[in-house]
Amino acid sequence: MKTLSVIIPNYNGRNILGECISSAIDALSKVPCGSEIIVVDDASTDDSINFISKEFPQVRLISLPVNHGFGNACNIGVSSAENKIAVLLNSDVIVKDDFLSKLTEHFVDPEVFAVQPKILHWDNIRLNAGMNVG
């Protein structure tokens, strides 16, 4: 299994970051040493930066002085990553502890460029397909 970088873009997500980062840390405990979590703060005006610095000192924090937008924040995080496998994780997501190990197992095949996990709604039952499905 290869090492990886988890990139979490954030803008004023202080109220949801704790659960997201904690779940990512738990998932990282199941993958090789050398993996990292990077939070790219996109000029938040809430207490996100202080919260991350105080509660999660093991997280690499990139604090942008002006808002670059979601896509650019993701790109900045990926370009700052120390590992070849980059996992983009929205700040409103909580992952299971086997999330990263299941994703990275596909990268033993050199032809694999990207993978997508199954995404469930908060009820942990219904599949989230990016649209309202009845």
Secondary structure, DSSP 4 states (H G I P E B T S, - for coil): ---EEEEEEESS-HHHHHHHHHHHHHHHTTS-TT-EEEEEE-S-SSSHHHHHHHH-TTSEEEE-SS---HHHHHHHHHHH-SSSEEEE--TT----TTHHHHHHGGGGSTT--------B-TTSSSB--SS---
